[in-house]
């Protein structure tokens, strides 16, 4: 890791720089309340700030693809890389790293994401960002005992409210997304078949149809990694 995290009032700025050095992005922060389910610090103190870290589009791909996890042939390379680099950053900051994987039980990252950023549910069930669209993901979080001064939360309208055509719902070749919910079996069956090579190689066609955040599509190699992981999880 090329960035060193400082302490005191500059900690938030230093964490942001540390994440960017890894190809990760500061995706929001908030001061937890008991109902948020944020774990305490190892010494029993309450966690008073939670910082959310992840990627926007292919921001992490250069760092990850050059890391040992990307080529060691073991399962879950992106999760293992995320755990290693975010844990190191959290340790330097004097906090604890938390992750959306590794359960059950699973930590409530969807709830935390909506506490820390102006997100809304999309017709696909994925949280949509007003700028990044569906092309953002949470790789981890850093919980701190210190209550850092945070920028004011931005209240922004969901882009789906002004999207009359909903092209995302019409784009799926097997109609896996409907008002009734997400048919994961139909989706996985299509992606695993020859007819689903487009979704496997470039990412979900319904997701790509969303007009928001088009500049942030995942690169093909990253999309294939995610889709392959999706299929592997379905077969395990």
ABEGO torsion letter per residue (X at the ends): XABBBBBEAAAAAAAAAAAAAAGBBBAEBBBBBAAAGBBBBAAGBBBABBBBBBBBEAAAAAAAAABAAAAAGBBGAAAAAAAAAAAAAAAAAGBBBBBABGOOBBBBAAAAAAAABBBBBBAAGBBBBAAAEABBBBAEBBBBABBBBBBBBBBBBBAAAABAAGAAAAABAAGABBAAEBBAAAAAAAAABAAAAAAAAAEBAAAAABABGAAABBBAAAAAAAAAAAAAAAAX
